[in-house]
């Protein structure tokens, strides 16, 4: 149980594109930092019936399972509601099977065998089988689909239907922790192949999955209403009759709406709000991870194609000042890549504020005709704008530095990321186990490498960490990863990733898995 005392929690409200290839991670016993406990809230046996009004961090742009994004900053609760889950992870990071019965490897991650529960059906009554999983997983590899987890899907070389309930999966390279990639990605969500083949417009009007809820109506930029799926496999769940989900990007509005009874639940990563929720004795469920949120510096173009510009930016920024400005000092700054509870923790600082070093490097670049001029592309959320404006203010005293804050709509983010049309952009790499998340985030050949850093030592160390046969070899590999990230400065981590769902004292069953992905079938409201 989480104590009712105030806790220091972390993270940032992100855009609907934040998790495109950059959120989540594997699940294993090296994490040492998962916390999915709950405080206060309704107790006792779940009560069936009723409707939950849920405030999300962003609106979905599509209900296609490949495009939703399975993390708190995206509409993960919508994906879980419509499609259910093949598997989740528990408080310790151990895989827990849901619609999948097992997912096993006997050759250290070269191949896997996925077994499904028998009797599963989609909400339209058609069979949920291995062929459906194959269709979805193969589809996520197609660049034309623009899956938010194409990097994870592309680790799969081939899939083969053995029988209705069995799928054989062959990897491009051994990935022993691939179950964690499924848990934390859209590979966990399976849509009806027939419905998906009907096209995006038809699918958004009537998405077909096997989850605990089905779509009743969707008014874009307003409300999305879901109703109980009578064909859901795990009766008597879901306990609720319906859900109404709407996005509220303003942090204060989210908390105030829940605390005043205008909504039942808020999905939140704002440390100020989570602190307030604990202080107010609301029902609170919190999950914290390694890594966190970062400012990605685009190394593909000037000024950050020069390592000195990245190092100067890193040295110029005072993260404590940013924390005070954005979060009233309540956020946890990730000074190291792994938390001190992780078996892979080493005291290798990712950031050190050094104004003298920053000035020297900025002046050196200017003397070579390379003054540092860049735009900070920010999402229209309170936290993102505040962060960008604070960074702009911190760098204002330096000569030869020009920072523009550019606010972009959520709808523009997928194209901006796909074309790498930014100088600095907020993103993330948070995880329990580092593989495959860190590899997809920082390997030179990864399509999800937002910063574009391409360093052979870093890539080789990431591969070695994935394939390591012993704990010592694994720790050595990730030690090199941490040192290279600190030296190359492709990103600046500024807050740990801590996700929460909080609700009124009459709300029970708040449970998250993976990267802050709320399970709506577990939620109930005391009458």
N, C-alpha and C positions, 0 to 999 in steps of 0.2 A: 504493500500500500504506500502511496505517496503521502507524505505527511502533510498536514494542513498548514504547516509553516510556509513562509514565502520561500520560493526557490528561484535560483538564477537559471534562466532558460534562454534559448537562443533561436536565431534565424531571421529570415527576411521574407516578407511577402513578395512573391515573384510573379512574373508574367505567365500567361498561358503557354508560353513557349519555353519556360525556364528549364523544363526537364527533357527537352529534345536531345537525347543522347547524353545527358549530363546529370541525371539524378539517380539515386538508389545505388544498389550494389548487392554483392553476394551475402549469403547468410551462413555463418559457421560459428564455432565456439571461440574464435579469436577476438570477437567484438568487444566483449566486456563492458558494453556501454548502452545496451538497449534498456529502455525504461518505458513500459507500456502500462504501468499501473494507473489506478484511478483513485481520486479522492472525492469524498462526499457523494452526492447524487443518491438516486433511489436505490434501495437495497431490497433483498428478498427475491422471490420468484418473479420472473418476467411477466408483465401484464400484457395480454394481446389487445390489439386494436389501437385506433387513434392515428393521428397524422403528425409527422415531425417536420417542422420548418427549419431548413438547414441553410446557413449562410456559407457560401464557398468563397474562395479567393479570386476566382476568375470564371468567366463564362466559357463553356466549350464552344469551339467553332464548328465542330462536327460530332456526330455520335458514332462514327466509324470507330471500332475498337482500336484500330491501328493509329488513330490520330488523337485520341483523348489524352494520353499521358497519365501513367500510373504513379502519381506522387501528389502530396497534399497541395502544392501550389496550382496544380491543374485540377480538373474535375474528377479526381480519382473515385470519389464516392459515387459518381454517376456511372463510371465504368463497372465498379463492383456491383451496383444495383442492377444494371442491365445484363451483365454477362457472368456474374459470379466469379469464382476463382478456382483455378486448377489446384493451387497450393498457396499457403501463406507461411509466415514464420512466427514462432512464439516469442516470449519475452527474452529467451536466451539466444535467439537467432536460429534455432533448430527448425527445419522444415516440417510443416504440418500439412497433411494432405486434405483436400476438400473434394472437388470433382475428380481429381486424379486420385488413384488408389496408391500409386507408387511411381517413383522416377529414379531408376537405378543405373549405375555404371559398374561394370566389372573389370574395366581396363583403364582406370584412372582418368576417366573423362574423355576417352576417344570416341566412345559410343554410349548412348543412353537408351533405356527402354521405358517408355511411358505407358502405364496401365491406367485405364479409366474405370470409374465405377460403372456397374451395369445399370441399365434402366434410365439413363439420363436422356432428357428430351429438351429441345428448344421450346420457347414459349408458344410456338405455333403447332407443337405436337410432333414435329419431325425429329428424327434421331440425332442425338449429340454423340458422335462417334469419332474414331481415330481419323477417318477421312476428313472430318470437319477441322480437327486440330491441324492436320497436315496442310489443308487449304489455307488456314489462317497463318500458320508459321511460315509457309512458303511465300505467302502474299506479303508478309512483313519484310521480306528480303528484296522485293521489287522496288527499285528506285522511283518508279512512276507512282507508287502508292504514297510515298513520302511518309512512311511510318516514323513515328517519333523514336522508335527503338530499332531502327535499321541496323545499327552497329551490333546490338545483341543478336538480332536475327541472322546477321551475316556470319556469325560464328558457326552457324549450322551449314554443313556442306550438303546434306541431303536428308530427306525423311522418307520412310517406307512404311506403308500400312501392312501390318502383319495379320491382324484380324480386326473385327469391329471395335475392340477395346484396347488394342495394342499398337503402338507406333514406335518404330526403331528410328533413332536420331543419330546421325553420324556428324561429328564435328570437323571443322576445317583444321583444327589443332586441339590437342587435349585441353579441356576446361573442366577440371574436377568440380568446381563450385558453380556449375551452370544452373543448378536448381535455383540459386540465389538470383541469377539474372532473370529467370522466369518470374519469380516472386515479385521482383521490383520493376517489371516492365509490362508492356501491353501484350507480351506473349502469354500472360496469365489470363487474358480475355479472349474468348472464342465466340465469334459471331456466326450466324447461319450463312453458309456458303451461298445458298440460293438467294438470300436477301441481299448479301453484299454484291452479288453479280448483277442485281437489278439496277445498280447505279447509286451514286451518292445522294441524289435528291430523294429518290424513293426510300433509301435506307434511313435517311434522317427523319423522314416522315413516319416510318414504321420500322425501327430497329428490332431485329430478332436475336435474342440471346437466350441463355439458360439461367439467368440470374434470378434473384429473389423478387425483382420488380420489373414491370414493363412500362413503357412510355404511354401516358395518357395524352399529354399535350406539351408543346414546347414553343414558347414565345421568346424569340431571341432577344437578348439583352434584358430579359425580364425573368419570368418563372419557367421552370421545368418541372412538370408534375409527373410522378411515377406512382403506380398502383401495384398492389400485391400480386405476385405471379402464383396462381393456384397450382401450377405444374412444377414449382420449385422442389428440388429433390429432398431438401432437409427440413421437412415439416417437424414441428409447428412454426419454424422460422419461414419468413420474417415475421416478427411480432407485430409490426406496424401495418396498418392498412394502406398507408400512402406516405409519400414524401413530397415536399415542395422545396426545390433547390433554387436559390438565386445568388448571384454574385454581388458582393459588397467589397470594393477595393479599398475603401477608407477604413483604416484600422480602428479609429475611435468609434465610428458608426457600428462596426461589427460588435464590439464589446457592449456598447450602450444598448443596442437592440436586444441582445440576449439578456443582459442584466435587468432590462425593463420589462421582459416578457414578450417582446415583439417577435422573437424567434426562439426556437428551442435549443438549437445547437449552432456553434460557429466552428469552422475549421480555420485554424489560425497558426501563424508562425511568428507573430509579433511578440517579442519578449515582454514588452510593457503590458500587453493585453493578457498574456498568460500569467504574469505576476499579479495583475488585478483579479483575474479569475480565481486564483488560489487564495488571495486575501479575502475575496468575497465569499469564500466557502462554496463555490459552484462545483458542479461535477466536472472534473478535469482529468483528461488522459493525455500523457506526455510521452514522446519518444525522441531520444537523442542519439546522434550518430557520429562516426568519425568524419573527417573532412569538414565540409560545410559549404557556405556560399562564398563566391569569389567575384572579383572584378577581372574579367578576361581581357587581356591586352592582345590585340590582333597583330601577331608577328608577321603576317603576310604583307603588310604595307607600312609605310612610314607613318608616324615616327617610331613605332614599336617593333619594326624589323631590326632595329639596332638594340642590342642587349643593354647598352648603356642607358638608353631612354627608359627601358623597363626597370632597370636597377635604380635609376634616379627617381622614378615615380614611386617605387617601393620605399625608398629611403625618405622621401618627402612626406609621405602620408603618416599621420598620427592616428592609429586605429582607436586609441582611447578617446580622442577628441571626436572622432566619427561616432563612436558608441554613445557618447554623451549627447551629441546633437540629434541622433536618430532615435535612440532607445533609452534615453535618460540614464545611461550607464548600466542597464539591466542585461545586456547581451554578453555572451561569453566569446571572447576573441580567441580564435584557434591559432595559438602561437606555434603549435606543432601539428603535423598532418594527422597523427593518431592521438586519441585521448590517452591519458596516463593509465587508463584501465585496460588498454589493449595490449595483447602480447607482442605486438609489433611496434609499440611505442619506443621512440628514441628522442632524446632532448636535442633535436635539430631544429632551431628556430627557422620558420618560414619568412619572418619579417623582423626587421629592426629599424626603428625610426632614427634617421641620422641626417639632420638638415645640412650639415657641412658637406657630407658626401653627395647629397642631392644637388646642392649648389655647384659643387665642382663638376659633376657630370653634365648638368644642364649647360653650364658655361662652356665646357669642352665641346659639346655638340654644337652650340651656337657659333663658336669660333671656326668650326668646320662648315658653316653654312647650313646647319641642321637645327634651327630652333624648334623646340618641342611644341607643336600645335596639334590639338586633337579634340574630338567630340566625345562626350560621355552620353551614349544613347540610353535613356532611362524610360522605364515603363511608367504609366500614369498613376501608379500607386503612391500613397503618402511616403512610405519608407524609401522606395527607389528614388523619388524626386529629392527627398531630404538628403540621402546619401550622395547623390550626384552634386547637389548644390554645396554640400559640406566639402567635398573633395575640391570643387572649383574654388571655394573660399580658402582652403588650406594652401593651394598652389598659387594663389594670387600674388603673394609677396615675392615670389621668385621671378627674376628677370628671365627673359627668353623662354617663357612658358605661357601658352595661351589655351585656355580650356573653355569649350562651349558645351552647355547642357542642352541636349536635344531630346525632347519628349516625343516618344513614338507610341502609337496606339497598339493595343494588344494584337489586333488583326494584322499589323505590319510585321510582327516579330518573326513568324516562320520564314518569310521571304528574306528578311534581313539576315537571319542566321544561315539560311541555305546559300545565300550569295556572299556571306562573310562581309557584308557592307556595314562595317562599324569600326570604330577605333577602340572604345571600351564598352563592354556590355556585361551586365550582371548575369551570372550563370552559377553552376554548382557542380560539385562532385562530392556527394556524401554517401556513406556506405557503412556496413558492418564489416564485411570482409572485403579487401581491396580489389579482388578480381571477380568479375571482369571490369568493374567500374573505372578504376584508375587507368586501365589499358585503353578503354574506349575514350576516356577523357584526354589522355596525354600521349598515347603512342603516335609516332609520326605518320603512320599510314591509316589512322582511324578517321572515318568520316565524321565522327562525333567530337573530334579534337577542335574545339571552338577557337582556341587561341592560335592554332596552327603551328605550335611548337614542333620542330622536327629535329630531334637530337638523338643520335644513334645510341649513346650511352644510356639515355633515359629509356628509350624503346627496348633495348636489350635487357635492362634491369626489370622492366615490367614483364617481359616474356619469361625471364628467369623466375620471377616471383610466381607466375602462373604455373610453371612446370616443376617448381621445387619439390624434391622428394622428402626433404627433412625440414623441421622447424628452423634449424639454424641457417640452412640455405635460403629459406624463405625470408627470414629476418634480414639476412645480409643483402638480399636483392632489394627489399623495400627500404633499407638504409640508403642504398645508392639512389633510389627513386627520390627520397626526401632531399638528399644533398643536391641532386641535379635540379629539382624544382626550386630550391632555395637560391641556387646560383643563377639559373636562367631567368627566373622571375616572369614566367609567362602569365601568371595569374597572381592576384593578391587576395588570399583568404581573409575575410574580415568578420565572419560570425559563424559559430557552429550551427549545424542544422538541427533544430529542435522543433518538432511538429506537435500540435495539440488539437484536440477536439474538446471543447468545453460546452456545458449546457446548464440548464436550470437544475435545481435540486430535485426535481421530479423526473429527471432523465437518468436512465440506467443503461448498462450494456455498451458504453463507449469503449471500443477496441480498435486499435490501428495495427497494421502490419507493414512490413517493407519500409517504404519511404513516406510514412505518414499517410497511409491509405486506409480510410475509415470503412469499416464493415457495417453497412446499413442493416443487414439482416439481424445483427446482434442488438440493435437499439430498441429500447422500449420506454414508454412513458407511464409513470404512475398516475392513476386517475384519482 
